[in-house]
Each structure stands twice: as C-alpha cells, then as structure tokens.
C-alpha cells in the first residue's frame, strides 16, 4: 500500500508554556528556532491557555527571555483571556465573577467589560493564585445558579520552572460543575472556536483545502480538538 503523502503546511500555531518556555525559562533551542522561523517569513501565531497573567505580562516575559515577539496591540499572541473578552462582548455580560489572577482580571476590567453596579451574570474560572469558595450570595440565592459557568481551560496541572507540577484550574472547574450540576463552557484549548479565532488573522498562502495548519505543543490532551482525527484542513477551519 502506498504511503499517504503529508499535506502541505500553510501556517503554524505555537503553544508557549511547556513548548517555548517553562515558567520564565526557555526550552533548549526555542529562541533560535523562533528567530529562524521569523526570518523565513513563514506565517505563525502564538496560542496560549494562560490565565495566571495578563497578555501584556506574558508578552514581556517572552521578550525578557529573548524571544522575538511583537508587543502592544499585535494579534500575534492569542490567549484564552482574549477569547473570554470576546465572549463577554458577544454575550453582553456586564458583571462576571472573575476567578482569575489580578493582572488577568484587570485586563478584562480595563477593557470596559465590568459594571460593579449590576448583579453577577457569569462565573469565569482561570488559574488564580488561590481559588476560594464562591459564596452563594455572590452570584445568586439559588444554590445552583442559572448564570453560565465559563472556564478559560480545564488543564489538570501546569508546570513552572523551579516549582514542578501544580494543580491547574481543571480540578476546580470539575468541582464547580459537580456543585452546580452544569457543564462549564471552555473557551481555551482544545475548543474548536479558540483555534478558529486564532487563525482568523493569519496571513497564509491561499485557502487550499489540501493545506493544513500545524500545531506545535507539548500536551496532546489539551491540544487541538482534532487530535484524534485526521489532520485539519483549511476547509475545516473556514467560518
């Protein structure tokens, strides 16, 4: 039987944590490889589930580590925080209950996505330094509130330089799902919408249905939604 030819790769989506960096420490050869990719002009975008810090803090950490990264309002870095801001706008949410780090929470609030004068209308869970119990009165008098439960991602653990493995938000999201008898809506990887939005501004060469977007990462469990299927094509990723 003839071997199946590999599809043409048109662009790359590159994970950060565990792939380019572990904490603030770069993985071997990552800085040089990214520099060579940049010089080649090959289209790519960074994709991260990070929710423990704001997008600007992550950008600075990458630059400080030696990576050639566009900063400011660049769309080169797509994170689950940007995905949650997009959802807040599209749903018309006015006062989410943020279980996020201070810098991640501030990123959403500074974008004008928070009104302290109205009742809570969603619970948004990310990787906060401490995940405290949500008081019932904070969201609704009903012990199983009708407001949506939104998770930036459900990673079971994370790895940081010098600290080894630590619990990610996944176990805490699972506990909230159990307590509220509802399933959380996941905005980050491996959701299809996350990847579709990430490639929306990619300047790849044409829309050849035989061409593929390749993903570089370290965790197949929380990687692309197509991880157990055939390689994704441009046709799959069209809106």
C-alpha positions as CSV (number, residue, x, y, z in Angstrom):
1,X,0.0,0.0,0.0
2,X,1.4,3.4,-1.0
3,X,2.2,5.7,1.8
4,X,-0.1,8.7,2.2
5,X,1.6,12.0,1.3
6,X,1.9,14.5,4.0
7,X,-0.4,17.6,3.5
8,X,1.2,20.9,2.7
9,X,1.6,23.0,5.9
10,X,0.4,26.6,5.3
11,X,0.9,28.1,8.8
12,X,1.8,27.2,12.4
13,X,0.0,27.7,15.8
14,X,2.7,27.6,18.5
15,X,2.0,26.8,22.2
16,X,4.1,28.7,24.8
17,X,4.0,27.0,28.2
18,X,5.9,23.7,28.1
19,X,6.9,24.3,24.4
20,X,8.8,27.6,24.3
21,X,9.1,28.2,28.0
22,X,8.7,26.5,31.3
23,X,7.9,29.3,33.7
24,X,10.3,32.0,32.6
25,X,13.0,29.5,31.5
26,X,13.3,28.9,27.7
27,X,13.3,25.3,26.4
28,X,16.6,24.3,24.6
29,X,16.9,25.8,21.2
30,X,13.5,27.6,21.3
31,X,14.7,31.2,21.0
32,X,16.9,30.3,18.0
33,X,14.2,28.2,16.3
34,X,11.7,31.0,16.6
35,X,14.2,33.6,15.2
36,X,14.8,31.4,12.2
37,X,11.1,30.9,11.7
38,X,10.6,34.7,11.8
39,X,13.4,35.3,9.3
40,X,11.8,32.7,6.9
41,X,8.6,34.7,6.7
42,X,6.5,31.6,7.4
43,X,3.1,32.6,8.9
44,X,2.6,31.7,12.6
45,X,0.7,32.7,15.7
46,X,1.3,32.0,19.4
47,X,-1.6,30.3,21.2
48,X,-1.7,30.1,24.9
49,X,-4.2,29.0,27.6
50,X,-2.5,31.2,30.1
51,X,-4.8,32.8,32.6
52,X,-2.4,33.4,35.5
53,X,-1.2,36.6,34.0
54,X,-2.3,39.3,31.5
55,X,-1.4,39.1,27.8
56,X,0.9,42.1,28.2
57,X,2.7,40.5,31.1
58,X,3.2,37.3,29.1
59,X,4.5,39.3,26.1
60,X,7.0,41.0,28.3
61,X,8.1,37.7,29.9
62,X,8.7,36.3,26.4
63,X,10.7,39.3,25.3
64,X,12.8,39.3,28.5
65,X,13.6,35.6,27.8
66,X,15.0,36.6,24.4
67,X,12.1,35.8,22.0
68,X,11.4,38.0,19.0
69,X,7.8,38.8,19.9
70,X,5.5,41.6,18.6
71,X,4.1,43.6,21.5
72,X,1.4,46.2,22.1
73,X,-1.8,45.6,20.2
74,X,-0.4,42.9,18.0
75,X,-2.7,40.0,17.2
76,X,0.3,37.6,17.0
77,X,-0.4,36.3,20.5
78,X,-3.9,34.7,21.0
79,X,-4.7,33.7,24.6
80,X,-7.8,32.3,26.4
81,X,-8.0,35.8,28.1
82,X,-8.7,37.4,24.7
83,X,-11.2,34.6,24.0
84,X,-13.1,35.4,27.2
85,X,-13.1,39.1,26.4
86,X,-14.6,38.3,23.0
87,X,-17.3,36.2,24.7
88,X,-18.1,38.8,27.3
89,X,-18.8,41.3,24.4
90,X,-20.7,38.9,22.3
91,X,-23.0,37.7,25.2
92,X,-23.4,41.2,26.6
93,X,-22.2,40.1,30.0
94,X,-21.9,43.1,32.4
95,X,-20.5,41.7,35.6
96,X,-18.8,38.4,35.5
97,X,-17.4,36.9,38.8
98,X,-13.7,36.5,37.9
99,X,-11.8,33.7,39.5
100,X,-8.6,34.9,37.8
101,X,-5.2,36.4,38.8
102,X,-5.2,40.1,39.5
103,X,-3.4,41.0,36.2
104,X,-5.7,38.8,34.2
105,X,-8.8,40.2,35.9
106,X,-7.5,43.8,35.4
107,X,-7.1,43.1,31.6
108,X,-10.8,42.3,31.3
109,X,-11.9,45.2,33.6
110,X,-9.7,47.8,31.9
111,X,-11.3,46.8,28.5
112,X,-14.5,48.2,29.9
113,X,-16.1,44.8,30.5
114,X,-17.3,45.2,34.0
115,X,-20.1,47.1,35.8
116,X,-20.0,46.8,39.6
117,X,-23.5,48.2,39.9
118,X,-25.3,45.1,38.5
119,X,-25.7,41.6,39.7
120,X,-23.2,38.9,38.8
121,X,-24.2,37.3,35.5
122,X,-21.5,34.7,34.9
123,X,-18.7,32.9,36.7
124,X,-15.3,32.8,34.8
125,X,-12.7,30.4,36.1
126,X,-9.0,30.5,35.2
127,X,-5.7,29.9,37.1
128,X,-5.9,32.2,40.1
129,X,-3.2,32.1,42.8
130,X,-5.9,31.0,45.2
131,X,-9.3,29.6,44.3
132,X,-11.6,30.4,47.2
133,X,-15.1,29.0,47.6
134,X,-17.7,31.2,45.8
135,X,-20.1,32.5,48.3
136,X,-23.7,31.6,47.4
137,X,-24.8,35.2,47.8
138,X,-22.1,36.4,45.4
139,X,-23.9,35.0,42.4
140,X,-27.4,34.0,43.2
141,X,-29.6,32.9,46.1
142,X,-30.2,29.7,44.2
143,X,-27.5,27.1,45.3
144,X,-27.4,26.1,41.6
145,X,-27.3,29.5,39.9
146,X,-28.7,29.9,36.4
147,X,-25.8,32.1,35.3
148,X,-23.2,30.5,33.0
149,X,-20.1,28.8,34.2
150,X,-17.2,29.6,31.9
151,X,-13.7,28.1,32.1
152,X,-10.7,29.5,30.3
153,X,-9.4,25.9,30.1
154,X,-9.5,22.7,32.1
155,X,-5.9,21.7,32.3
156,X,-5.4,19.3,35.2
157,X,-1.9,20.5,36.0
158,X,0.7,23.1,35.0
159,X,4.5,23.1,35.2
160,X,6.6,26.0,36.2
161,X,10.3,26.5,36.5
162,X,11.6,25.7,39.9
163,X,8.3,24.5,41.3
164,X,7.5,21.3,39.4
165,X,3.8,20.4,38.8
166,X,0.9,22.2,40.4
167,X,-2.8,21.8,40.0
168,X,-4.4,23.6,37.1
169,X,-7.9,25.0,37.0
170,X,-9.4,21.7,35.7
171,X,-10.0,20.1,39.1
172,X,-11.6,23.2,40.5
173,X,-13.8,23.6,37.4
174,X,-14.8,20.0,37.8
175,X,-15.8,20.7,41.4
176,X,-17.9,23.7,40.4
177,X,-19.6,21.6,37.7
178,X,-20.5,19.0,40.2
179,X,-21.8,21.5,42.7
180,X,-23.9,23.4,40.2
181,X,-24.9,20.3,38.1
182,X,-23.9,22.1,34.9
183,X,-21.1,21.7,32.4
184,X,-18.7,24.6,32.0
185,X,-18.2,26.2,28.7
186,X,-14.5,26.0,27.8
187,X,-13.1,28.9,25.8
188,X,-9.4,28.0,25.5
189,X,-7.6,25.0,24.0
190,X,-8.8,22.4,22.9
191,X,-12.0,24.1,21.9
192,X,-12.6,24.4,18.1
193,X,-13.7,28.1,18.4
194,X,-10.4,29.0,20.1
195,X,-8.3,27.7,17.1
196,X,-10.7,29.1,14.5
197,X,-10.4,32.6,16.0
198,X,-6.7,32.3,16.4
199,X,-6.2,31.6,12.6
200,X,-8.7,34.3,11.6
201,X,-6.0,36.9,11.1
202,X,-3.3,34.6,9.9
203,X,-1.9,35.7,6.5
204,X,-1.3,32.2,5.0
205,X,-0.9,31.5,1.3
206,X,-4.3,30.9,-0.1
207,X,-7.2,28.7,1.1
208,X,-6.1,25.4,-0.5
209,X,-8.3,22.7,1.1
210,X,-5.4,20.3,0.9
211,X,-3.2,22.6,3.0
212,X,-3.1,22.3,6.8
213,X,-2.5,24.4,9.9
214,X,0.1,22.6,12.0
215,X,0.1,22.9,15.8
216,X,3.3,22.8,17.9
217,X,2.7,21.9,21.5
218,X,3.6,19.7,24.4
219,X,0.2,18.4,25.6
220,X,-2.0,16.3,23.3
221,X,-4.7,16.0,26.0
222,X,-5.3,19.8,25.9
223,X,-4.2,20.2,22.3
224,X,-6.3,20.6,19.2
225,X,-9.9,19.3,19.0
226,X,-8.8,17.2,16.0
227,X,-6.1,15.4,18.0
228,X,-7.8,12.0,17.5
229,X,-8.8,12.6,13.9
230,X,-7.2,13.3,10.5
231,X,-5.1,16.4,10.1
232,X,-7.2,19.6,10.0
233,X,-7.5,21.2,6.6
234,X,-8.2,24.8,5.5
235,X,-11.7,23.7,4.7
236,X,-12.3,22.6,8.2
237,X,-11.2,25.9,9.6
238,X,-13.4,28.2,7.5
239,X,-16.2,30.1,9.3
